[in-house]
């Protein structure tokens, strides 16, 4: 290090090893002190037992004097001198790095010059591809961040809309779209059954007897009458000719449709008579349905947590972490104790310059309370009617 040369040199690795093992120990030039030369000779001794350790070297008088001189020198240095030394060292390091970079560029240029034209073209293409890939990667990262911000904004907007529907629209009556607070009337089943019986009687429905003997006679009479009627009809149709058959075929579906239409009209009239009640008859059911109403809709806990996390981050960015914790704890106590708005505003203005800056914290407490209510840990207080 003193001479800026290697202690042992050789053309090959084996020559260097042989020089270290069997060669003479190198010495320092005459311009260096003898004490330093003696220390180096002892450090390069071939016998490990004769080599001094680091602690022994530091205890040598020459090294100890130099260390004391350095300590005394740095203790007497002022802050300005230290800054100057640091600036000099920094400038020296910068120059060394610039030289190193310059050497690296020269080596790269020399390597490029040694290449063939095809290799140079290939290298240029690779460099252009790397630059384009870096640009594309940067663009993709920017787009990804923009998409994340948009998704968070959309989620917060959707949650605000749903929270408005949950916390405000439920106070209005459920039957607001109706002309009056009227419930659905109950159907009169007796009238409906009577109308259905009339229609079935018109269709020719007859009850089948339960006694098996009577049922046999009933079925035998029915089959005989059906067979006789069918034979008579066949004879008549055979004598009348094909024109009458065509008329009968056309009249059968029309008679069936007429019967069906009359039945449907009768059933529709019965339902209209049952449903055609006044508004006075329906007011009682509204009160019943209002009492049975299950209350607020299901609170979306996932959306609530996302919204509360977003609100907490905004409030902490606006107020700071310590001020946020203080305002949060105070508002929680004040809302629990039902403190007045003027008192809350005065206390908040002592902590923050404007009380309106604490709106996000108050809204966060409100959403936390609603989330607890939705989980069933608290019960909402219902106003008596």
C-alpha positions in Angstrom: 0.0 0.0 0.0 2.9 2.4 0.7 4.6 1.7 -2.6 1.3 1.1 -4.6 2.9 -2.2 -5.7 2.2 -5.8 -5.0 4.4 -7.4 -2.3 5.0 -10.5 -4.5 4.9 -10.7 -8.2 5.2 -13.5 -10.8 4.2 -14.4 -14.3 2.0 -17.3 -13.2 0.1 -18.2 -10.0 2.6 -21.0 -9.3 5.5 -18.5 -9.6 3.7 -16.1 -7.1 3.2 -19.0 -4.6 6.9 -20.0 -4.9 8.0 -16.4 -4.5 5.9 -16.1 -1.3 7.1 -19.4 0.2 10.8 -19.3 -0.8 11.5 -15.8 -1.9 12.9 -12.9 0.1 10.6 -10.7 2.1 10.1 -7.3 0.3 11.2 -4.1 1.9 9.9 -0.5 1.8 11.9 2.3 0.0 14.3 4.4 2.0 12.0 7.4 2.2 9.7 5.5 4.6 10.7 5.2 8.3 12.5 2.2 9.6 9.9 1.5 12.3 7.2 1.0 9.6 9.6 -1.2 7.6 10.2 -3.4 10.6 6.5 -3.7 11.3 5.9 -4.8 7.7 8.8 -7.3 7.9 7.3 -8.8 11.0 3.8 -9.0 9.5 5.2 -10.8 6.4 7.2 -13.3 8.5 6.9 -16.9 7.2 6.5 -18.4 10.6 3.0 -17.9 12.0 4.1 -17.9 15.6 6.4 -14.9 14.9 3.8 -12.8 13.2 2.3 -10.1 15.5 -1.5 -9.9 16.0 -3.5 -6.8 15.5 -3.5 -5.9 19.2 0.2 -6.3 19.4 0.7 -4.0 16.3 -1.5 -1.3 17.9 0.6 -1.5 21.1 3.9 -0.8 19.1 5.2 2.7 20.2 5.4 3.9 16.6 1.7 3.0 15.8 0.6 4.2 19.2 2.2 7.6 18.7 0.6 8.0 15.3 -2.9 7.1 16.7 -2.5 9.6 19.6 -1.4 12.3 17.0 -4.5 11.5 14.9 -6.8 11.7 17.9 -5.3 15.0 19.0 -5.6 16.4 15.5 -9.3 15.5 15.1 -10.2 16.7 18.6 -8.7 20.1 17.9 -10.5 20.4 14.5 -13.5 22.7 14.4 -16.8 22.0 12.7 -15.8 24.0 9.7 -12.5 22.1 9.3 -14.4 18.8 9.5 -16.9 20.0 6.8 -14.0 21.1 4.6 -12.3 17.7 5.0 -15.6 16.0 4.3 -16.1 18.1 1.1 -12.6 17.3 0.0 -13.1 13.6 0.6 -16.4 13.7 -1.2 -14.9 15.5 -4.2 -12.1 12.9 -4.3 -14.7 10.1 -4.2 -16.7 11.7 -7.0 -13.7 12.1 -9.2 -12.7 8.5 -8.6 -16.2 7.3 -9.5 -16.3 9.5 -12.6 -13.0 8.0 -13.7 -14.3 4.5 -13.1 -17.4 5.2 -15.1 -15.4 6.7 -17.9 -13.2 3.7 -17.9 -16.2 1.4 -18.1 -17.7 3.4 -21.0 -14.3 3.2 -22.8 -14.2 -0.5 -22.3 -17.8 -0.9 -23.6 -16.9 1.2 -26.6 -13.8 -0.9 -27.3 -15.9 -4.0 -27.0 -18.5 -2.6 -29.4 -15.8 -1.6 -31.9 -14.5 -5.2 -31.8 -17.9 -6.5 -32.8 -19.0 -7.3 -36.3 -21.8 -5.2 -37.9 -24.3 -7.9 -37.4 -23.5 -8.1 -33.7 -23.7 -4.3 -33.4 -27.2 -4.3 -35.0 -28.3 -7.1 -32.7 -27.0 -5.1 -29.7 -28.8 -1.9 -30.8 -32.1 -3.9 -31.2 -31.7 -5.4 -27.7 -31.1 -1.9 -26.3 -34.1 -0.5 -28.1 -36.3 -3.4 -26.9 -35.1 -2.9 -23.3 -35.9 0.8 -23.5 -39.4 0.2 -24.9 -40.1 -2.5 -22.3 -39.1 -0.1 -19.6 -41.5 2.6 -21.0 -44.3 0.1 -21.3 -43.7 -1.1 -17.7 -43.9 2.5 -16.4 -47.1 3.1 -18.4 -48.7 -0.1 -17.0 -47.8 0.8 -13.4 -49.3 4.3 -13.9 -52.5 2.8 -15.4 -52.7 0.3 -12.6 -52.5 3.0 -10.0 -55.2 5.0 -11.8 -57.5 2.0 -12.0 -57.0 1.4 -8.2 -57.9 5.0 -7.4 -61.0 4.8 -9.7 -62.1 1.5 -8.1 -61.8 3.1 -4.6 -63.7 6.2 -5.6 -66.5 4.1 -7.2 -66.8 1.9 -4.1 -67.0 4.9 -1.8 -69.7 6.5 -4.0 -71.7 3.3 -4.2 -71.4 2.9 -0.4 -72.5 6.5 0.1 -75.6 6.0 -2.1 -76.5 2.7 -0.3 -75.9 4.3 3.1 -78.2 7.1 2.3 -81.0 4.6 1.3 -80.4 2.7 4.6 -80.2 5.6 7.1 -82.6 8.2 5.6 -85.1 6.7 3.3 -86.3 4.2 5.9 -87.7 6.9 8.0 -90.4 7.6 5.4 -93.5 5.4 5.3 -93.1 2.2 3.3 -96.4 2.7 1.5 -95.5 6.2 0.1 -96.4 5.3 -3.5 -99.9 4.5 -2.5 -102.6 7.3 -2.7 -103.2 6.8 1.0 -101.8 4.6 3.8 -103.9 1.7 2.8 -103.2 -2.1 3.1 -104.2 -5.0 1.0 -107.7 -6.2 2.0 -108.3 -9.8 3.0 -110.2 -11.9 0.4 -113.6 -13.3 1.2 -113.1 -17.0 0.6 -116.8 -17.9 1.0 -117.9 -15.8 -1.9 -115.0 -17.2 -4.0 -116.0 -20.8 -3.2 -119.6 -20.2 -4.0 -118.7 -18.7 -7.4 -116.5 -21.6 -8.1 -119.3 -24.1 -7.2 -121.7 -22.2 -9.5 -119.3 -22.5 -12.4 -118.6 -26.2 -11.9 -122.4 -26.8 -11.8 -122.8 -24.9 -15.0 -120.2 -27.2 -16.6 -122.2 -30.2 -15.7 -120.3 -31.5 -12.8 -122.1 -34.2 -10.7 -120.9 -35.8 -7.5 -119.9 -39.5 -7.7 -121.7 -41.6 -5.0 -119.5 -43.1 -2.3 -121.4 -46.5 -2.0 -119.7 -49.0 -4.3 -123.0 -50.6 -5.3 -124.6 -47.3 -6.1 -121.4 -46.3 -7.9 -121.7 -49.4 -10.2 -125.3 -48.6 -11.1 -124.2 -44.9 -11.6 -121.4 -45.9 -13.9 -123.5 -48.4 -15.8 -126.3 -45.9 -16.4 -123.8 -43.3 -17.4 -122.1 -45.6 -19.9 -125.4 -46.8 -21.3 -126.6 -43.3 -21.7 -123.4 -42.3 -23.3 -123.4 -45.2 -25.7 -127.1 -44.7 -26.6 -126.5 -41.0 -27.2 -123.4 -41.7 -29.3 -125.3 -44.2 -31.4 -128.2 -41.8 -32.0 -125.8 -39.0 -32.9 -124.0 -41.3 -35.3 -127.3 -42.3 -37.0 -128.4 -38.7 -37.3 -125.1 -37.5 -38.6 -125.0 -40.4 -41.1 -128.5 -39.5 -42.4 -127.9 -35.7 -42.6 -124.7 -36.0 -44.6 -121.3 -34.3 -44.7 -122.6 -30.7 -44.5 -124.1 -31.3 -41.0 -120.9 -33.0 -39.8 -118.9 -29.9 -40.9 -121.3 -27.6 -39.1 -121.1 -29.8 -35.9 -117.3 -29.8 -36.1 -117.3 -26.0 -36.3 -119.9 -25.5 -33.6 -118.2 -27.7 -31.0 -115.1 -25.5 -30.4 -117.1 -22.4 -30.5 -119.5 -23.7 -27.8 -116.5 -24.8 -25.7 -114.8 -21.4 -26.0 -118.1 -19.7 -25.1 -118.4 -21.8 -21.9 -114.8 -21.1 -21.0 -115.2 -17.4 -21.6 -118.3 -17.3 -19.5 -116.5 -19.2 -16.7 -113.5 -16.8 -16.8 -115.8 -13.8 -16.8 -117.7 -15.1 -13.8 -114.4 -15.8 -11.9 -113.0 -12.3 -12.8 -116.2 -10.7 -11.7 -116.1 -12.5 -8.3 -112.5 -11.4 -7.8 -113.3 -7.8 -8.7 -116.2 -7.8 -6.3 -114.0 -9.1 -3.5 -111.1 -6.7 -4.3 -113.3 -3.7 -4.9 -113.2 -2.3 -1.3 -113.0 1.4 -0.2 -110.0 3.2 1.3 -111.6 3.2 4.8 -111.5 -0.6 4.9 -107.8 -0.7 4.2 -106.4 1.8 6.7 -106.2 -0.7 9.5 -103.9 -3.1 7.6 -101.4 -0.3 7.0 -100.9 0.1 10.7 -100.5 -3.7 11.1 -98.0 -3.8 8.2 -96.1 -0.8 9.6 -95.9 -2.5 13.0 -94.7 -5.8 11.4 -92.1 -4.0 9.2 -88.7 -5.5 10.0 -87.0 -2.1 10.3 -83.8 -1.2 8.5 -82.5 -3.3 5.7 -79.5 -5.6 6.0 -76.4 -3.4 6.6 -73.6 -4.3 4.2 -70.7 -4.8 6.6 -68.0 -5.3 3.9 -68.9 -2.0 2.3 -69.1 -0.3 5.7 -65.6 -1.5 6.7 -64.2 -0.2 3.3 -65.9 3.1 3.7 -64.8 3.5 7.4 -61.2 2.7 6.4 -61.3 5.3 3.6 -62.8 7.9 6.0 -60.2 7.1 8.7 -57.3 7.6 6.2 -58.8 10.9 5.0 -59.3 12.2 8.5 -55.8 11.2 9.6 -54.3 12.9 6.5 -56.2 16.0 7.2 -55.8 16.3 11.0 -52.7 14.2 11.8 -52.5 11.0 13.8 -52.4 12.6 17.3 -55.1 15.2 16.7 -57.3 12.5 15.0 -57.0 10.2 18.1 -57.8 13.2 20.4 -60.8 14.3 18.4 -62.1 10.7 17.9 -62.0 10.0 21.6 -63.7 13.3 22.6 -66.5 12.9 20.0 -67.1 9.4 21.1 -67.5 10.5 24.7 -69.6 13.5 23.7 -72.0 11.5 21.5 -72.4 8.9 24.2 -73.2 11.6 26.8 -75.6 13.5 24.4 -73.6 16.7 24.7 -74.9 19.8 22.9 -73.6 20.9 19.5 -72.4 24.3 20.8 -70.4 22.6 23.6 -68.9 20.2 21.1 -68.0 22.9 18.7 -66.3 25.0 21.4 -64.2 22.0 22.6 -63.2 21.1 19.0 -62.1 24.6 18.2 -59.6 24.4 21.0 -58.0 21.4 19.3 -58.4 22.3 15.6 -58.7 25.7 13.9 -62.1 24.9 12.4 -64.7 22.5 13.9 -65.9 21.6 10.3 -62.6 19.7 9.8 -63.8 17.1 12.2 -66.8 16.2 10.1 -65.2 13.0 8.8 -64.5 11.8 12.3 -68.1 12.4 13.4 -69.3 10.5 10.3 -66.9 7.7 11.0 -68.4 7.3 14.5 -71.9 7.3 13.0 -71.0 4.5 10.6 -69.3 2.5 13.4 -72.5 2.8 15.5 -74.6 1.6 12.6 -72.3 -1.3 12.0 -72.7 -2.3 15.6 -76.5 -2.0 15.3 -76.4 -4.2 12.2 -74.4 -6.9 14.1 -77.0 -6.9 16.9 -74.7 -5.5 19.6 -77.0 -2.5 20.0 -80.7 -2.0 19.4 -82.0 1.1 17.6 -84.3 3.3 19.6 -87.8 3.4 18.0 -89.9 6.6 18.3 -93.2 5.8 19.9 -96.2 6.5 17.6 
